[in-house]
Amino acid sequence: MKKYLYALLLAPSIASAYQAEVTPVFAKVDSDSNIKGTSYGVSLNAYLNPVELKNHPYNEADFLERASSIQIAAFETELTFPSGTELDGPNYSISTIIMSKNNNFYLDANYSSTDLTSNNGASNNIDSNGFLISPGLFIQKNTLVAIVYEKTDREVNGNSSENTLYGLAIKTVLPKVNIQASLTNDTYDEPGLEQTNRELGVLADYFINNKISVGARLDINSGDDKNSEGKTLGVSANTYINKQFGVEILYQQFNADNSSGDDSDTIALAANFRF
């Protein structure tokens, strides 16, 4: 197996299609208040039919071919607070995307579960379960418009709360660029408190060629929850060494609009193996 993987990275691939992806990911976040977090894990993506690369940008081939898929992911998350408290535990998710060249219907559905345990005892545990559903329609060959609905139930230190998010998203892939935009409304609800924030997000990826792309994103958040108000700026780069192996790096910075918020920096690294 090791010899096979080594050869896979070095030898040019003649494969014109793939049907599975394995993606290990590592992410790290640091905030001005000295809250630190890391997350690492792997996702497995299986396509119902082979995805033809043709002359597509490699990281958009599945969208352009309208390839339906099932994905499972498992991650470990660790959080460290200035007080010395540490939380760690697993996050699991399963999702499916359904789309086809035979019609213009689109559906994305996802379920996730997180269980973080404190080193100071059960009173600091964080448990959450969430689901997302996003039906949509291809209004043009490579342009998708979708409705997004997401609900997350959470229990922190024995106190229950929930987030309900809904909005609209659009994605279009042109010969040299991928453009995505979204407008969402996110309501946080716990006994005696309800806060609603709105977020506008815009993302663009420029394809230098089929194997290499660079991207930038901007998210603007405003509303009742002053901790979340602010702007997130991000940049990314994605390159494929050959048709079966690629790497991606992402950096983003959240700048709070007021003293209630907490500035933070996030960096993420991912590799993508295709078979």
Order of alpha helices (4+ residues) and beta strands (2+ residues): alpha-beta-beta-alpha-beta-beta-beta-beta-beta-beta-beta-beta-beta-beta-beta-beta
